[in-house]
């Protein structure tokens, strides 16, 4: 349905795209705040850990530590953006800004709100990942043309992580719960999901926790792509696991948004 301004009909926009445009408009005004965390910090981390610490570590699984850690930093960057942009911003749009309530008074529905936000996060992650890949090329950290598929892996990881976090953010009323999320989920996942060292070095008791993390599956796929090696599990299993998280998270997020807006 076309909206009208005066006598001239306005351009008809799908509600999901309208939500995406809203997030992009906000990002255009505030993008400077994300430059360090999304672009500069991963590069500095790569240099300090990959080259600095890598000089002491040597080779891991037959490759230099810089090349081995690149896919881990790549996937963890997407992971951090997905979680960070699905917590306070979602709670804020419900509790403080009440942007979602304003959207509900328009043809925009809960599913459009969730999909639009996820599309925005995919956009954010794709830009950060591609910028990171360009930098890595100059350090010789990519060993296969399959590295070009890593942005797609990171996009899938973004949805599989952001969707359930959005569902969680829509069910709480205080931001103190996010400290628990970061302390007991985000930090352990980053440390023990194969980003910095092989999961095989963990004890047998802790390995299943690493395998349960979507980040580990994305790291394995990215590492297989950048190094042209076989992942720990078959590629369809890794991808299917991420798709299952994405589908379940999307369902839970839409249901949580709908219930929150009906309160």
KEVEX-118313 format. One line per 3 residues: their letters; for each residue x, y, z of N, C-alpha, C, CB. Coordinates in steps of 0.001 Angstrom, whole numbers. Glycine has a CB too. Example, Ala and Ser with C-alpha at 12.3 -4.5 7.8 and 13.67 -1.06 7.14 Angstrom:
// residues 2
AS) 13190 -5690 7800 12300 -4500 7800 13200 -3300 7800 11308 -4473 9046 ~ 12850 -2250 7080 13670 -1060 7140 12900 30 7870 14084 -598 5725
// end
This chain:
// residues 263
XXX) 845 -1192 0 0 0 0 877 1237 0 -954 8 1218 ~ 640 2145 -945 1422 3360 -1054 921 4403 -78 1378 3900 -2474 ~ 1855 5068 604 1502 6164 1477 1456 7446 667 2496 6284 2646
XXX) 638 8415 1114 477 9648 365 936 10836 1197 -981 9829 -70 ~ 1648 11742 549 2039 13006 1149 1458 14116 283 3601 13130 1278 ~ 455 14780 765 -245 15759 -60 -1053 15041 -1103 736 16741 -718
XXX) -752 15322 -2350 -1477 14691 -3453 -625 13676 -4195 -1969 15744 -4422 ~ 690 13649 -3893 1573 12741 -4626 1768 11458 -3834 2936 13409 -4912 ~ 1599 10295 -4458 1793 9041 -3757 3266 8820 -3440 1247 7881 -4582
XXX) 3556 8374 -2234 4936 8085 -1843 5319 6686 -2304 5116 8218 -311 ~ 6606 6439 -2346 7108 5141 -2781 6711 4067 -1782 8636 5175 -2954 ~ 6183 2956 -2278 5797 1852 -1422 7043 1068 -1020 4771 935 -2132
XXX) 7215 859 279 8393 173 800 7936 -1009 1641 9286 1139 1636 ~ 8569 -2148 1445 8245 -3310 2270 8585 -2986 3715 9012 -4580 1788 ~ 7753 -3393 4661 8015 -3057 6073 9390 -3492 6575 6964 -3686 6938
XXX) 9864 -4661 6137 11190 -5110 6568 12275 -4161 6074 11465 -6534 6063 ~ 12146 -3719 4820 13119 -2785 4258 13034 -1440 4955 12898 -2615 2752 ~ 11821 -1054 5352 11654 205 6076 12407 166 7406 10159 493 6317
XXX) 12360 -974 8100 13100 -1125 9363 14602 -1086 9090 12712 -2455 10078 ~ 15033 -1734 8030 16448 -1706 7661 16896 -275 7373 16706 -2606 6435 ~ 16083 468 6643 16422 1852 6325 16531 2697 7588 15379 2452 5382
XXX) 15685 2426 8547 15744 3169 9805 17071 2933 10520 14578 2769 10716 ~ 17511 1666 10565 18780 1358 11213 19961 1946 10443 18946 -151 11351 ~ 19894 1909 9121 20979 2468 8317 21062 3981 8472 20790 2104 6846
XXX) 19916 4617 8596 19901 6067 8812 20567 6423 10136 18459 6602 8782 ~ 20243 5664 11176 20878 5896 12470 22375 5617 12405 20228 5024 13546 ~ 22754 4558 11711 24171 4208 11613 24955 5264 10839 24334 2843 10944
XXX) 24336 5845 9835 25007 6887 9054 25372 8074 9928 24120 7344 7896 ~ 24588 8320 10946 24855 9445 11846 25791 9078 12992 23557 9969 12409 ~ 25904 7781 13301 26671 7363 14480 27802 6400 14142 25751 6719 15487
XXX) 28149 6246 12868 29109 5223 12480 30489 5439 13091 29224 5180 10986 ~ 30834 6697 13397 32156 6949 13963 32369 6195 15271 32352 8438 14189 ~ 31288 5988 16031 31417 5308 17324 31792 3835 17181 30121 5426 18097
XXX) 31576 3264 16006 31849 1837 15821 33144 1570 15069 30707 1190 15087 ~ 33842 2618 14649 35049 2425 13842 36108 1638 14609 35620 3778 13402 ~ 36334 2005 15868 37405 1353 16630 37085 -107 16905 37642 2086 17947
XXX) 35881 -385 17404 35539 -1761 17783 35346 -2668 16581 34285 -1770 18624 ~ 34846 -2135 15478 34523 -2975 14323 35660 -3093 13326 33315 -2437 13628 ~ 36539 -2106 13262 37574 -2109 12229 38988 -2057 12816 37368 -934 11291
XXX) 39258 -1075 13671 40619 -879 14172 41016 -1962 15166 40746 490 14825 ~ 40139 -2267 16127 40475 -3229 17171 40813 -4612 16622 39333 -3340 18143 ~ 40033 -5180 15687 40412 -6501 15152 41782 -6495 14484 39371 -6975 14154
XXX) 42106 -5408 13785 43410 -5334 13117 44530 -5251 14150 43468 -4114 12165 ~ 44357 -4416 15173 45358 -4315 16227 45516 -5653 16956 44976 -3206 17222 ~ 44402 -6314 17167 44437 -7614 17833 45195 -8617 16979 43010 -8122 18119
XXX) 44961 -8573 15686 45655 -9490 14779 47157 -9249 14818 45130 -9330 13344 ~ 47550 -7991 14817 48975 -7672 14826 49636 -8074 16142 49180 -6185 14576 ~ 48967 -7757 17253 49574 -8031 18557 49625 -9513 18873 48815 -7311 19644
XXX) 48524 -10215 18609 48470 -11641 18931 49045 -12484 17806 47035 -12067 19217 ~ 48596 -12212 16589 49029 -13028 15463 50509 -12930 15177 48274 -12646 14248 ~ 51052 -11693 15237 52474 -11497 14943 53301 -11488 16227 52686 -10185 14170
XXX) 52850 -10701 17220 53614 -10605 18470 53696 -11922 19209 53004 -9570 19371 ~ 52548 -12429 19640 52512 -13714 20346 52875 -14861 19409 51122 -13954 20957 ~ 52497 -14713 18147 52795 -15772 17184 54276 -16061 17044 52240 -15410 15848
XXX) 55117 -15027 17320 56558 -15247 17253 57038 -16226 18302 57289 -13941 17408 ~ 56306 -16335 19404 56659 -17274 20459 55949 -18620 20279 56317 -16681 21822 ~ 54745 -18564 19722 53968 -19796 19565 54530 -20667 18462 52509 -19474 19275
XXX) 54941 -20026 17361 55444 -20804 16229 54314 -21271 15325 56240 -22003 16723 ~ 54351 -22517 14937 53365 -23054 14006 52311 -23856 14763 54045 -23930 12936 ~ 51067 -23768 14267 49948 -24496 14848 49282 -25294 13736 48931 -23528 15540
XXX) 49186 -26581 13931 48586 -27476 12936 49201 -27283 11554 47081 -27250 12866 ~ 50505 -27049 11531 51239 -26990 10270 51315 -25629 9608 50638 -27920 9332 ~ 50715 -24592 10178 50760 -23254 9580 51238 -22257 10629 49361 -22839 9019
XXX) 51718 -21103 10163 52148 -20074 11099 50943 -19562 11887 52850 -18912 10354 ~ 51213 -19076 13097 50128 -18707 14004 49277 -17568 13451 50693 -18314 15356 ~ 49885 -16633 12725 49117 -15531 12139 48041 -16067 11204 50046 -14565 11380
XXX) 48429 -16962 10300 47466 -17529 9355 46426 -18365 10076 48179 -18376 8302 ~ 46836 -19031 11165 45897 -19890 11891 44859 -19070 12648 46649 -20797 12861 ~ 45270 -17912 13182 44357 -17140 14019 43457 -16212 13215 45139 -16337 15019
XXX) 43811 -15920 11953 43012 -15008 11124 41539 -15410 11073 43575 -14960 9710 ~ 41195 -16657 10720 39770 -17009 10663 39084 -16921 12011 39605 -18400 10115 ~ 39829 -17175 13100 39239 -17047 14424 38875 -15612 14745 40184 -17580 15469
XXX) 39789 -14686 14464 39511 -13269 14696 38387 -12792 13781 40781 -12422 14472 ~ 38385 -13307 12558 37340 -12948 11600 35958 -13318 12138 37587 -13642 10251 ~ 35802 -14564 12561 34512 -15029 13061 34162 -14377 14398 34521 -16549 13208
XXX) 35147 -14191 15274 34851 -13583 16575 34455 -12119 16427 36059 -13704 17506 ~ 34963 -11440 15397 34538 -10068 15129 33057 -10025 14796 35356 -9460 13983 ~ 32627 -10940 13918 31199 -11021 13584 30384 -11382 14819 30957 -12059 12465
XXX) 30908 -12286 15622 30230 -12717 16846 30035 -11551 17809 31024 -13834 17530 ~ 31068 -10761 18006 30997 -9633 18937 30019 -8564 18437 32392 -9020 19137 ~ 30047 -8275 17142 29115 -7290 16597 27679 -7777 16735 29437 -6999 15124
XXX) 27452 -9052 16427 26101 -9608 16481 25525 -9529 17885 26103 -11054 16003 ~ 26326 -9898 18884 25840 -9862 20258 25695 -8422 20741 26785 -10642 21182 ~ 26715 -7607 20482 26699 -6242 20974 25539 -5415 20449 27972 -5576 20621
XXX) 25180 -5634 19185 24110 -4857 18566 22734 -5487 18753 24388 -4689 17098 ~ 22658 -6578 19508 21365 -7235 19738 20942 -7176 21197 21426 -8684 19286 ~ 21689 -6463 21999 21395 -6399 23431 20807 -5049 23811 22658 -6669 24249
XXX) 21669 -4080 24082 21208 -2774 24570 20333 -2047 23554 22398 -1904 24927 ~ 20655 -2172 22274 19859 -1473 21272 18435 -2014 21201 20521 -1583 19911 ~ 18281 -3325 21344 16940 -3916 21316 16166 -3560 22578 17026 -5445 21163
XXX) 16795 -3723 23736 16133 -3349 24981 15794 -1858 24986 17021 -3699 26187 ~ 16700 -1035 24492 16459 405 24456 15285 777 23579 17685 1121 23976 ~ 15157 107 22440 14040 423 21543 12708 -43 22115 14264 -213 20176
XXX) 12740 -956 23068 11506 -1344 23759 11229 -453 24964 11587 -2801 24202 ~ 12262 -248 25794 12034 349 27107 12207 1866 27140 12960 -270 28097 ~ 13233 2384 26471 13556 3799 26600 13113 4605 25380 15044 3970 26816
XXX) 13528 4196 24205 13162 4924 22982 11744 4593 22557 14137 4595 21845 ~ 11329 3363 22815 10005 2848 22441 9770 2951 20926 8902 3617 23198 ~ 10855 2729 20195 10756 2777 18736 9902 1639 18198 12143 2724 18110
XXX) 9992 460 18837 9210 -671 18360 7716 -431 18556 9636 -1948 19078 ~ 7354 244 19623 5943 574 19828 5447 1545 18755 5732 1178 21227 ~ 6327 2469 18370 5957 3388 17297 5801 2645 15970 7007 4500 17161
XXX) 6700 1686 15720 6604 905 14484 5311 94 14454 7818 -30 14341 ~ 4890 -383 15626 3701 -1232 15678 2447 -474 15282 3530 -1813 17068 ~ 2499 854 15392 1354 1667 14981 1306 1856 13478 1396 3017 15663
XXX) 2253 1278 12763 2327 1345 11302 2126 -71 10756 3704 1955 10821 ~ 2196 -257 9452 2091 -1621 8899 3254 -2544 9258 1985 -1543 7409 ~ 4249 -2053 9988 5402 -2879 10377 4995 -3842 11489 6594 -1987 10840
XXX) 5234 -5135 11288 4908 -6143 12291 6140 -6642 13013 4190 -7304 11650 ~ 5981 -7459 14046 7123 -7990 14795 8135 -8730 13921 6630 -8915 15872 ~ 7642 -9510 12964 8564 -10231 12083 9394 -9265 11250 7793 -11184 11166
XXX) 8778 -8161 10808 9517 -7157 10039 10580 -6485 10895 8561 -6105 9472 ~ 10263 -6225 12154 11229 -5606 13065 12443 -6498 13240 10585 -5318 14428 ~ 12211 -7786 13424 13314 -8725 13633 14135 -8879 12360 12782 -10092 14090
XXX) 13461 -9097 11242 14186 -9285 9982 14960 -8038 9586 13219 -9666 8869 ~ 14365 -6875 9758 15051 -5635 9413 16301 -5431 10246 14121 -4456 9588 ~ 16206 -5731 11524 17371 -5585 12401 18455 -6583 12028 16968 -5769 13870
XXX) 18071 -7807 11705 19051 -8820 11316 19736 -8445 10000 18376 -10195 11188 ~ 18983 -7902 9057 19590 -7457 7797 20609 -6350 8053 18505 -6963 6816 ~ 20280 -5456 8964 21212 -4384 9321 22488 -4962 9927 20554 -3399 10306
XXX) 22349 -5953 10805 23520 -6562 11424 24375 -7288 10390 23094 -7529 12526 ~ 23738 -7947 9447 24487 -8614 8381 25276 -7574 7583 23531 -9412 7446 ~ 24652 -6438 7292 25342 -5354 6595 26558 -4894 7390 24388 -4173 6353
XXX) 26381 -4663 8699 27477 -4222 9548 28629 -5230 9533 26982 -4007 10978 ~ 28280 -6492 9672 29296 -7538 9743 30016 -7689 8406 28662 -8872 10155 ~ 29283 -7646 7310 29903 -7811 5996 30925 -6716 5731 28839 -7812 4899
XXX) 30606 -5477 6085 31542 -4377 5882 32796 -4579 6727 30877 -3034 6225 ~ 32615 -4929 8006 33755 -5125 8893 34623 -6297 8443 33275 -5350 10320 ~ 33990 -7391 8045 34729 -8587 7636 35517 -8339 6353 33770 -9767 7441
XXX) 34900 -7688 5388 35596 -7443 4125 36760 -6479 4315 34626 -6892 3080 ~ 36590 -5469 5178 37700 -4567 5474 38841 -5323 6144 37232 -3409 6368 ~ 38502 -6240 7032 39508 -7046 7721 40253 -7939 6727 38851 -7902 8824
XXX) 39539 -8530 5796 40167 -9401 4809 41160 -8641 3935 39107 -10055 3939 ~ 40814 -7417 3579 41725 -6603 2766 43035 -6377 3506 41076 -5250 2405 ~ 42945 -6089 4801 44157 -5887 5600 44970 -7173 5690 43796 -5390 7009
XXX) 44292 -8288 5898 44982 -9568 6067 45751 -9960 4805 43977 -10667 6428 ~ 45241 -9594 3648 45918 -9935 2398 47350 -9416 2403 45151 -9363 1197 ~ 47562 -8219 2927 48902 -7611 2924 49846 -8287 3907 48806 -6132 3253
XXX) 49314 -9091 4819 50151 -9818 5768 50300 -11293 5390 49571 -9699 7167 ~ 49747 -11668 4253 49876 -13044 3793 49119 -14042 4630 51299 -13426 3761 ~ 47995 -13605 5204 47245 -14484 6084 46198 -15332 5394 46598 -13687 7123
XXX) 46027 -15169 4092 45042 -15951 3344 45770 -16884 2395 44063 -15030 2565 ~ 45367 -18145 2361 46088 -19147 1566 45189 -19856 557 46723 -20172 2482 ~ 44001 -19339 352 43096 -19999 -581 42067 -18994 -1101 42392 -21202 96
XXX) 41693 -19102 -2377 40624 -18229 -2895 39280 -18491 -2230 40484 -18412 -4397 ~ 39154 -19635 -1539 37919 -19918 -811 37699 -18936 326 37939 -21335 -269 ~ 38712 -18138 641 38545 -17108 1675 37433 -16131 1307 39861 -16346 1888
XXX) 37079 -16067 39 36013 -15163 -398 34647 -15562 156 35956 -15124 -1914 ~ 34497 -16803 614 33207 -17229 1161 33095 -16943 2655 32996 -18713 908 ~ 34185 -16503 3281 34130 -16250 4725 33127 -15163 5108 35499 -15862 5224
XXX) 32925 -14109 4299 31866 -13155 4664 30488 -13801 4749 31824 -12022 3661 ~ 30226 -14791 3900 28936 -15488 3948 28824 -16315 5220 28756 -16390 2711 ~ 29925 -16948 5612 29925 -17711 6862 29671 -16778 8041 31265 -18464 7048
XXX) 30321 -15622 8029 30140 -14656 9116 28727 -14092 9130 31152 -13518 8989 ~ 28125 -13934 7948 26739 -13470 7890 25803 -14503 8514 26324 -13183 6430 ~ 26037 -15782 8205 25228 -16844 8801 25432 -16906 10308 25569 -18195 8169
XXX) 26678 -16752 10748 26955 -16722 12183 26225 -15559 12846 28467 -16616 12438 ~ 26207 -14420 12192 25541 -13238 12745 24074 -13511 13033 25670 -12059 11787 ~ 23382 -14094 12068 21959 -14382 12255 21753 -15440 13326 21327 -14838 10940
XXX) 22605 -16474 13319 22442 -17570 14285 22688 -17114 15713 23385 -18712 13948 ~ 23481 -16069 15899 23765 -15549 17235 22814 -14410 17603 25215 -15068 17319 ~ 22636 -13469 16676 21841 -12271 16975 20377 -12591 17222 21952 -11276 15841
XXX) 19812 -13523 16461 18382 -13813 16599 18015 -14294 18010 17967 -14864 15576 ~ 18702 -15305 18572 18349 -15702 19946 18666 -14629 20983 19076 -16974 20312 ~ 19717 -13835 20761 20027 -12758 21700 18939 -11691 21652 21406 -12136 21384
XXX) 18420 -11406 20473 17306 -10465 20353 16083 -10985 21105 16957 -10222 18870 ~ 15846 -12289 21014 14724 -12886 21747 14914 -12712 23248 14582 -14383 21399 ~ 16145 -12904 23702 16441 -12718 25123 16262 -11258 25538 17869 -13183 25435
XXX) 16760 -10336 24715 16663 -8911 25036 15219 -8433 25087 17436 -8092 24018 ~ 14357 -9081 24322 12948 -8673 24288 12157 -9214 25472 12305 -9137 22996 ~ 12760 -10101 26255 12027 -10699 27375 12433 -10144 28728 12225 -12183 27374
XXX) 13435 -9266 28772 13917 -8739 30048 13524 -7272 30178 15454 -8904 30170 ~ 13592 -6774 31399 13237 -5380 31667 14391 -4576 32249 12065 -5324 32608 ~ 15551 -5215 32460 16677 -4492 33036 17966 -4929 32352 16761 -4725 34563
XXX) 18847 -3967 32076 20060 -4286 31334 21109 -5017 32161 20652 -3035 30788 ~ 20885 -5209 33448 21847 -5941 34269 21977 -7400 33824 21436 -5880 35738 ~ 20946 -7924 33174 21010 -9302 32685 22069 -9459 31595 19644 -9739 32150
XXX) 22390 -8379 30908 23380 -8479 29844 24769 -8776 30387 23406 -7200 29035 ~ 25054 -8308 31602 26361 -8616 32191 26517 -10116 32400 26541 -7874 33526 ~ 25424 -10786 32740 25465 -12241 32873 25678 -12898 31529 24182 -12761 33510
XXX) 25026 -12367 30504 25184 -12912 29156 26630 -12801 28686 24255 -12188 28175 ~ 27227 -11648 28880 28606 -11453 28437 29582 -12275 29279 28979 -9971 28502 ~ 29329 -12368 30570 30270 -13047 31465 30241 -14560 31302 29966 -12688 32903
XXX) 29055 -15121 31141 28937 -16582 31155 28716 -17204 29774 27809 -16977 32054 ~ 28482 -16378 28756 28272 -16913 27412 29270 -16342 26416 26855 -16621 26946 ~ 29306 -15033 26290 30118 -14408 25248 31610 -14612 25492 29808 -12922 25163
XXX) 32076 -14296 26689 33515 -14421 26963 33990 -15872 26893 33838 -13841 28338 ~ 33295 -16843 27542 33742 -18235 27397 33718 -18715 25944 32871 -19147 28246 ~ 32695 -18308 25192 32640 -18723 23792 33831 -18195 23019 31346 -18248 23144
XXX) 34198 -16945 23268 35328 -16357 22555 36637 -17027 22931 35411 -14868 22838 ~ 36780 -17378 24198 38039 -17949 24670 38217 -19415 24295 38131 -17804 26158 ~ 37124 -20179 24268 37250 -21635 24151 36584 -22214 22902 36662 -22287 25368
XXX) 36375 -21391 21876 35730 -21885 20654 36705 -22020 19501 34601 -20963 20253 ~ 37979 -22234 19801 38955 -22458 18739 39479 -21197 18102 38362 -23304 17696 ~ 39244 -20045 18711 39730 -18784 18153 41233 -18664 18370 38996 -17583 18789
XXX) 41716 -18964 19570 43112 -18747 19935 43942 -20017 19973 43180 -18083 21260 ~ 43311 -21150 20176 44037 -22410 20218 43082 -23530 19821 44647 -22665 21630 ~ 43601 -24660 19346 42740 -25760 18918 41877 -26290 20063 43583 -26888 18344
XXX) 40649 -26598 19762 39730 -27125 20764 40234 -28455 21317 38329 -27295 20168 ~ 41019 -29167 20519 41543 -30460 20969 42423 -30335 22217 42338 -31112 19849 ~ 42910 -29131 22501 43735 -28935 23684 42909 -28818 24962 44584 -27704 23514
XXX) 41589 -28668 24812 40717 -28638 25982 40550 -30048 26541 39341 -28029 25624 ~ 40146 -30121 27792 39863 -31427 28380 38613 -32018 27741 39690 -31315 29913 ~ 38465 -33309 27844 37320 -33992 27239 36000 -33492 27809 37434 -35496 27447
XXX) 36016 -32993 29049 34792 -32505 29675 34340 -31188 29049 34999 -32327 31180 ~ 35303 -30335 28656 34979 -29002 28147 34726 -28963 26643 36088 -28058 28480 ~ 35209 -29948 25920 35056 -29916 24463 33614 -29848 24006 35701 -31118 23861
XXX) 32687 -30608 24619 31283 -30494 24165 30726 -29076 24298 30403 -31451 24959 ~ 31200 -28310 25288 30742 -26935 25431 31230 -26082 24259 31229 -26342 26764 ~ 32455 -26348 23811 32971 -25635 22645 32195 -26025 21390 34472 -25924 22457
XXX) 31907 -27321 21236 31167 -27781 20064 29747 -27210 20029 31116 -29306 20045 ~ 29195 -26898 21203 27836 -26361 21247 27765 -24907 20833 27269 -26513 22627 ~ 28893 -24235 20813 28913 -22814 20463 28834 -22617 18953 30177 -22146 21013
XXX) 27927 -21779 18472 27903 -21474 17032 29215 -20874 16548 26762 -20517 16717 ~ 29922 -20170 17443 31180 -19553 17044 32190 -20592 16591 31752 -18738 18187 ~ 32272 -21731 17298 33235 -22755 16907 32969 -23266 15493 33199 -23913 17894
XXX) 31718 -23481 15172 31375 -23975 13838 31739 -22960 12759 29883 -24306 13763 ~ 31525 -21672 13056 31899 -20633 12096 33412 -20528 11965 31315 -19282 12515 ~ 34125 -20653 13077 35592 -20619 13037 36125 -21772 12190 36181 -20688 14468
XXX) 35562 -22948 12360 36009 -24104 11588 35772 -23901 10092 35291 -25366 12065 ~ 34626 -23344 9745 34337 -23095 8329 35249 -22018 7759 32873 -22689 8146 ~ 35473 -20956 8518 36360 -19886 8048 37799 -20385 7926 36299 -18678 9002
XXX) 38237 -21198 8883 39610 -21723 8840 39790 -22669 7658 39956 -22451 10156 ~ 38782 -23474 7391 38851 -24365 6234 38930 -23559 4939 37631 -25306 6203 ~ 38231 -22419 4909 38215 -21592 3702 39535 -20848 3513 37060 -20595 3761
XXX) 40078 -20253 4575 41295 -19455 4430 42548 -20299 4274 41452 -18549 5613 ~ 42531 -21506 4822 43715 -22370 4757 43573 -23491 3740 43994 -22960 6115 ~ 42369 -23627 3153 42098 -24697 2190 42353 -26068 2812 42964 -24519 931
XXX) 41782 -26252 3997 41892 -27529 4696 40494 -28047 5018 42738 -27384 5993 ~ 40406 -29305 5389 39109 -29880 5747 38755 -29481 7178 39126 -31429 5597 ~ 37514 -29073 7438 37108 -28734 8807 36996 -29979 9667 35774 -27983 8803
XXX) 36817 -29766 10974 36747 -30894 11904 35575 -31816 11576 36626 -30389 13343 ~ 34441 -31233 11247 33257 -31983 10859 32928 -31656 9410 32055 -31660 11791 ~ 32075 -32446 8746 31695 -32122 7372 31069 -30725 7283 30716 -33176 6831
XXX) 31317 -30050 6174 30803 -28692 5976 29283 -28615 6144 31191 -28188 4592 ~ 28493 -29559 5587 27039 -29473 5783 26616 -29547 7248 26359 -30576 5019 ~ 27374 -30259 8067 27041 -30352 9492 27264 -29009 10175 27884 -31449 10180
XXX) 28409 -28384 9900 28687 -27066 10475 27636 -26046 10027 30100 -26589 10072 ~ 27390 -26016 8718 26422 -25047 8189 25012 -25340 8693 26441 -25057 6654 ~ 24656 -26629 8766 23331 -26994 9252 23124 -26603 10700 23109 -28471 9092
XXX) 24178 -26725 11497 24081 -26337 12908 23818 -24841 13034 25369 -26716 13666 ~ 24522 -24044 12254 24309 -22597 12277 22915 -22236 11771 25373 -21888 11432 ~ 22454 -22932 10735 21109 -22677 10214 20044 -23030 11249 20875 -23477 8922
XXX) 20275 -24095 12005 19311 -24479 13045 19217 -23409 14121 19704 -25824 13676 ~ 20363 -22866 14538 20364 -21777 15508 19645 -20552 14948 21801 -21415 15903 ~ 19899 -20251 13676 19267 -19086 13051 17753 -19242 12980 19833 -18865 11650
XXX) 17296 -20417 12560 15858 -20653 12433 15165 -20619 13795 15601 -21997 11749 ~ 15755 -21293 14782 15167 -21296 16127 15181 -19902 16731 15920 -22270 17041 ~ 16295 -19190 16543 16386 -17835 17080 15400 -16889 16444 17769 -17302 16900
XXX) 15202 -17025 15140 14241 -16164 14444 12827 -16403 14953 14301 -16404 12931 ~ 12476 -17669 15137 11156 -17999 15666 10962 -17425 17063 10956 -19511 15688 ~ 11955 -17611 17923 11847 -17127 19300 11828 -15604 19357 13001 -17663 20143
XXX) 12605 -14959 18497 12652 -13496 18508 11321 -12900 18073 13773 -12993 17597 ~ 10741 -13433 17020 9450 -12911 16549 8388 -13118 17621 9022 -13601 15223 ~ 8385 -14288 18254 7401 -14546 19311 7616 -13614 20500 7480 -16011 19769
XXX) 8894 -13390 20888 9182 -12507 22015 8792 -11071 21701 10662 -12579 22384 ~ 9056 -10620 20485 8683 -9257 20095 7161 -9094 20137 9223 -8925 18677 ~ 6465 -10098 19613 5012 -10011 19565 4415 -9956 20986 4437 -11211 18787
XXX) 4919 -10776 21868 4428 -10786 23250 4766 -9473 23959 5027 -11977 24025 ~ 5954 -8948 23704 6366 -7701 24362 5489 -6541 23919 7840 -7390 24060 ~ 5133 -6518 22664 4320 -5419 22146 2864 -5542 22523 4440 -5345 20656
XX) 2454 -6734 22950 1065 -6922 23399 867 -6622 24862 622 -8325 23127 ~ 1980 -6471 25603 1861 -6189 27040 1250 -4796 27291 3251 -6287 27717
// end
